[in-house]
Amino acid sequence: MNIKEELYNKCYEALQLRLSIITRNIADLENALQSETKSSAGDKHETGRAMVQLEREKAGKQLAELQKSMGLLQKIEYSSRYKSVALGSIVYTSEHNYFISISEGELKLGDNVFYAISPQSPIAKLLLGKTEGDAIIFRNSNFVISKVI
């Protein structure tokens, strides 16, 4: 398995974990909403239903964001190699290593640390289209791209 495939799999596993948590949360909220319906009438009942409904909407938004991330991750072909930074690239710099994919944060592979970042993140916007040897200035730090895979 190559580095890109390993990073891809780590991102996929993280999304699957979040998906199971969100779907479990939605199911729990649905159960709570049904039990609130069976409760006694009155203001307390209505407040409880409203709070559960707000939590349900919040979970629904989290699910929609997660599905967008899944769609973005599925666009990555981990067998591809790139000369310039694009979606699916691994970028080695003099400061940090990046995997342009989804916003998943720090991923460790052995002794190496990679940051899985979304193409919409500020640092990715600076990196996209750049090639080996290009210099970047981000948050008053200068760094050079040493390798793009």
N, C-alpha and C positions, 0 to 999 in steps of 0.2 A: 504494500500500500504506500502511495507517495504522500508527501507532506500535505499537498492540497486536498487529497481525498480524506486524510485524517482530520484536517481542520473542518472540512465540509461535514464530516460525520459528527464531530463534536458540536457544531452548530445545530445540526439536525436533531441530535439527541437532546440538546437543551430546549429546542422548540417543542419536541414531543413531550418532554417533562412539563413544560409550561402549559401545553395543550391539555394534558391529563388533569392538571391542577385546576385550570379554568373550567373545564367541562364538569369536573366534580363539584366545583363551587356553584356552577349554574344549576346542576341537579339539586344540590342542597337548598339553594334559594327557591327553586320551583316547589320543593317539598314544604319549605317554610311558608311560601305564599299560599299553598293549598291548606296548610294547617291554620293559617291566619283567617282564611275564609270560614273555617269551621268554628272559630272562636266566638266569644260573646260579642254582641254589637256594642257600638259606642265609639267615642273619640279615640280611646286607647287602641281599639281594633283598627280604625282607619289610619292612625299614625304608624302602627306596626306594619300594615300593608304597604303604605307609602314608602317606608324605609326599605322594606324588602324589595319593592319594585325599583327603587333607585339603585340599590346594590345589583340588581339583575341587569339594569341598563349599563352600569359600569362594567360588569363582567362581559356583557355583549360587545362593548367597545374594545375591551381587551382581546376578545376572541377575534374581532375583525382585524385588529392590528397584527395579531399573531398570524392570521391567514395571509395578510399582505407579506409578512416576513417569509412565510413558507413559499409563497409564489416567487418572491425574489430569489430565495435560496435555490429553488428548482430551476431557475434560469442558468445557474452556474454549471459549466461543464468542467469538472475537475481534471479531466485529461488534457485540457487546452493549456497551451503555454503562450505567454504574451510578451511582446517587445515593449509595449507601452502599457501603463496602468489602466485597467478596465475592471468591470465587474468580474469577480472570480480571480483576480490577480493576487499573488503574494508579493508584497513589497518589503524588501530589506532596506533599511536606512541606517545612517550613522547613529540615530537615536533609538528607534523602535522598529519592530517588524509588524506589518499589517496584512490582514486578509480582508480584501474588499468584498464584502458579502452582506451580512446583516449585522445589526448592532447587538453584539453579544458580549463585548468586553474582552477581558483577558483569557486567553487559552494557552495552556502549557503543553508542549510536546517535548518530553525529555527535559533537557536543560534550556530549551528555547521557549521564549514567550512571544506570542503573537497577539495582536489586538484585532478582533473581528469588528470591523466598522462598516457602517452603511455608506453607500455611495453618496448619500445626502449629507453626511457629516461634514463639518468644516474642514477637517484634515483631508478627508477623501476628495473633496472638491478641489483642493490644491494639488493632490497627487494624480488625479485622473488625467490621462493623456501624456503624462511625463514618462521619461525613459531613464535607463541606467545612466548615472552621471549627473542628472539634473539636480539642482539645488532648490530647496524649499525653505521659506521662512514662515514659521508658525508660532504664534505667541512669543515673539521675541527670541525664538530659537532657530538657529540655522542648522539644517541637516541636508545630507546628500543621499540620493537613492543609489544604493550599491548594487542592487539586483532586483529584477522583476521576473517573476515566473508566471 
